């Protein structure tokens, strides 16, 4: 009986995993790691997914990257096509039969032109690569305050050190 009373007072310590959270569009992303794995949890309104990588397979060199939205060319071409279609319909014989088609096409062209303008903004990332240089995951750099930037830099430093330690343990431990 005394043994169970002592056990109930014992607090089991779980080693704290360094983690960093950020927003990537509509997704909230959390990265954390332990001595062996890097975990990524992505959660949006409708989906949730997780990825896991072995630390000794990752490169300790975290590389910066600058990207533009992959939808930029598609939105620009749709805006141009819909704008030209609106002009053609405006001066064609179809206008009396469908009077609202030209304004609808023009509004759609304006919508995609606005999306193109918003997509021009560049996004900056810190990439976590594998040993072959392929990107496994990225940390979004946003317009954050100094504390978030400091936390991100501390996380990156700890992650690089943990990757180095995992590589040393994996490749040089002959036990």
Secondary structure, DSSP 8 states (H G I E B T S, - for coil): -HHHHHHHT--------EEEEEEETTEEEEEEE-SSEEEEEEE-SS-EEEEEEEGGGB-S--EEEEE--TTHHHHHHHHHHHHHHHHHHHTSTTTTT-TTHHHHHHHHHHHHHHHHHHHTS-EEEEEEEBTTS-EEEEEEE-S--HHHHHHHHHHHHHHHHHHHHHHHHHHH---
